[in-house]
Amino acid sequence: MIRGLAIIIALCCFLQPISGSAQPAPTPASLRQSALAFEQQGQNNDAARQWRALLKLRPGDPEPYAHLGLIAAREGQYQEAAADYRKALALGPKLPNVELNLGLALFKGGEMKQAAEVFSPLLQQLPPASAQARQVNLLMGMACYGMAQYTEAVPYLKRAAEQDPQSLPLLLALAHSYLWSRQFKDVLNVYQQILAVDPDSAEADMLAGEALDEMKDNEGSTRMFRAAVKANPKEPNAHFGLGYLLWTQKQYPEAANEFQAELANDPNHAQAMLYLADSQIQMNHSDLARPLLEKAESLDPSLPLVHLDLGILETDAGDHAAALRELEQAEKLMPDDVNVHWRLGRLYRAMGRKEEARVEFDKASKLNKAADEDLYKKIANGAARGPHANASSSSPSEAVSPSTAATPPADPQP
């Protein structure tokens, strides 16, 4: 009996709370200080836990959402970061830097349109000479660039390049924007700026070459691509660009060498395979062309010229069914190509399908007539402007496709 009583008393003593052991409930101020301390130490999970605890006490406080967004962005969780930044702005529109951080999260998450929608009004609010305005201006330019809105990107990138004239990536982005918005003379101006920063920039040589090609300066564009290849033989697309220019000039042996050099750098370069194959066809090496075309087709079946050249080879081999399949696919992908209709017409005629052949020859004839009329108008307009008119604006455009360096002759009607 006494022993049992002693056990009960001992258990009661054990179950009694220890005096002074109860922890006081955290206050909003202590949670905030703790969260900031964890952030400074890079302990993001602990910091986020403290900010969420603070939100339970103060659900209308925008600061925790702003910091949760910052933590998510640091972890690369940009969608979650943007959502938290938006909540912070909804509760406290005047919080400093949250709009910029929202734009950055959208930008880094690939949401260029939404990022631009944040940056554009923000840029109008900032003092033009401030460091933050410079940052937002650059981000706005790169957002437009990322959306392929190159004309819109130019003024932002130009301003950024004026503020940082030694930035090679920035100058290259500006040059690309000028090129893709067809402001070719400006490309050449930026090219000179790039040379002052990096005289051996193969990418800059290529940009200048593309601009000169668009301006119908074949000699100048070829010279620039040769310079690019010399500056960096491993530069992506340098050999291909030079090869393509040589191919358009019907210099097929040298063009083939350049396409082979591009394939040595990138064995899966589908376009280099295609144009190497066409060069082989032009040099009467059809046996070398076929495996290249078949591999190019497997890499990118959307390339229309692959189907045209395969159709030509199948026609020459006498396989009318295979030739028709390839040429019909080429016609779907480039319905306005004269050579496709002309070759389809000849194939239909050889197959005894005279009415279908007549339709294809008629299409080819109309396309040729339209091209001739367009050329006549351009020549007439150039003559009307006088001898000092810009040569590039009055020159006929040259859309060349494999095996169509010359317009096919008018085929007799079946």
VENVEN-V684260 format. One record per residue. RES is the residue in three letters. NEAR is the number of other ideal C-beta (glycine too) atoms within 12 Angstrom. Layout:
RES/NEAR  RES/NEAR
//
This chain:
MET/7  ILE/8  ARG/9  GLY/10  LEU/11  ALA/12  ILE/13  ILE/14  ILE/14  ALA/13  LEU/12  CYS/11  CYS/12  PHE/11  LEU/10  GLN/11  PRO/9  ILE/9  SER/6  GLY/7  SER/8  ALA/8  GLN/7  PRO/8  ALA/11  PRO/18  THR/14  PRO/23  ALA/15  SER/18  LEU/30  ARG/25  GLN/18  SER/24  ALA/35  LEU/23  ALA/16  PHE/23  GLU/27  GLN/14  GLN/13  GLY/13  GLN/18  ASN/25  ASN/19  ASP/21  ALA/31  ALA/31  ARG/23  GLN/32  TRP/38  ARG/23  ALA/26  LEU/32  LEU/28  LYS/17  LEU/20  ARG/21  PRO/15  GLY/17  ASP/27  PRO/28  GLU/32  PRO/37  TYR/36  ALA/38  HIS/38  LEU/40  GLY/39  LEU/35  ILE/34  ALA/33  ALA/32  ARG/24  GLU/21  GLY/14  GLN/21  TYR/28  GLN/22  GLU/23  ALA/36  ALA/35  ALA/23  ASP/36  TYR/41  ARG/29  LYS/30  ALA/35  LEU/28  ALA/17  LEU/22  GLY/22  PRO/17  LYS/14  LEU/27  PRO/16  ASN/25  VAL/34  GLU/35  LEU/34  ASN/39  LEU/42  GLY/42  LEU/35  ALA/38  LEU/33  PHE/35  LYS/27  GLY/26  GLY/17  GLU/25  MET/27  LYS/21  GLN/26  ALA/35  ALA/30  GLU/22  VAL/32  PHE/37  SER/24  PRO/16  LEU/30  LEU/31  GLN/15  GLN/18  LEU/24  PRO/12  PRO/15  ALA/11  SER/16  ALA/15  GLN/24  ALA/24  ARG/25  GLN/26  VAL/37  ASN/36  LEU/34  LEU/37  MET/39  GLY/41  MET/34  ALA/37  CYS/35  TYR/36  GLY/29  MET/24  ALA/16  GLN/23  TYR/29  THR/22  GLU/25  ALA/37  VAL/30  PRO/25  TYR/35  LEU/40  LYS/32  ARG/24  ALA/32  ALA/34  GLU/21  GLN/22  ASP/24  PRO/19  GLN/15  SER/22  LEU/24  PRO/23  LEU/32  LEU/35  LEU/30  ALA/34  LEU/42  ALA/44  HIS/34  SER/36  TYR/36  LEU/36  TRP/28  SER/26  ARG/19  GLN/25  PHE/30  LYS/22  ASP/31  VAL/38  LEU/29  ASN/24  VAL/38  TYR/37  GLN/20  GLN/31  ILE/36  LEU/25  ALA/16  VAL/24  ASP/21  PRO/16  ASP/17  SER/30  ALA/32  GLU/36  ALA/41  ASP/39  MET/41  LEU/43  ALA/43  GLY/41  GLU/36  ALA/34  LEU/30  ASP/33  GLU/29  MET/28  LYS/22  ASP/23  ASN/25  GLU/16  GLY/25  SER/33  THR/32  ARG/21  MET/36  PHE/45  ARG/27  ALA/31  ALA/35  VAL/33  LYS/19  ALA/25  ASN/22  PRO/19  LYS/18  GLU/29  PRO/21  ASN/31  ALA/38  HIS/40  PHE/38  GLY/40  LEU/42  GLY/38  TYR/40  LEU/38  LEU/32  TRP/42  THR/29  GLN/24  LYS/21  GLN/23  TYR/30  PRO/21  GLU/25  ALA/36  ALA/34  ASN/26  GLU/36  PHE/43  GLN/28  ALA/30  GLU/35  LEU/29  ALA/18  ASN/22  ASP/22  PRO/16  ASN/16  HIS/32  ALA/29  GLN/32  ALA/40  MET/39  LEU/42  TYR/44  LEU/43  ALA/43  ASP/44  SER/39  GLN/33  ILE/34  GLN/30  MET/22  ASN/13  HIS/20  SER/25  ASP/16  LEU/23  ALA/36  ARG/28  PRO/19  LEU/37  LEU/40  GLU/24  LYS/25  ALA/36  GLU/31  SER/18  LEU/22  ASP/21  PRO/22  SER/19  LEU/32  PRO/32  LEU/40  VAL/40  HIS/39  LEU/42  ASP/43  LEU/43  GLY/41  ILE/39  LEU/35  GLU/31  THR/33  ASP/24  ALA/18  GLY/13  ASP/21  HIS/24  ALA/16  ALA/23  ALA/31  LEU/29  ARG/21  GLU/37  LEU/43  GLU/29  GLN/28  ALA/41  GLU/32  LYS/19  LEU/24  MET/27  PRO/18  ASP/21  ASP/34  VAL/37  ASN/39  VAL/38  HIS/37  TRP/38  ARG/41  LEU/44  GLY/37  ARG/34  LEU/38  TYR/32  ARG/25  ALA/24  MET/23  GLY/12  ARG/19  LYS/17  GLU/16  GLU/25  ALA/28  ARG/22  VAL/21  GLU/37  PHE/31  ASP/24  LYS/28  ALA/35  SER/25  LYS/18  LEU/28  ASN/27  LYS/17  ALA/16  ALA/24  ASP/18  GLU/15  ASP/17  LEU/20  TYR/16  LYS/16  LYS/25  ILE/19  ALA/15  ASN/18  GLY/21  ALA/14  ALA/12  ARG/15  GLY/10  PRO/10  HIS/10  ALA/17  ASN/17  ALA/16  SER/23  SER/20  SER/23  SER/19  PRO/22  SER/16  GLU/21  ALA/18  VAL/24  SER/33  PRO/44  SER/41  THR/34  ALA/22  ALA/15  THR/25  PRO/26  PRO/14  ALA/16  ASP/28  PRO/13  GLN/17  PRO/21
//
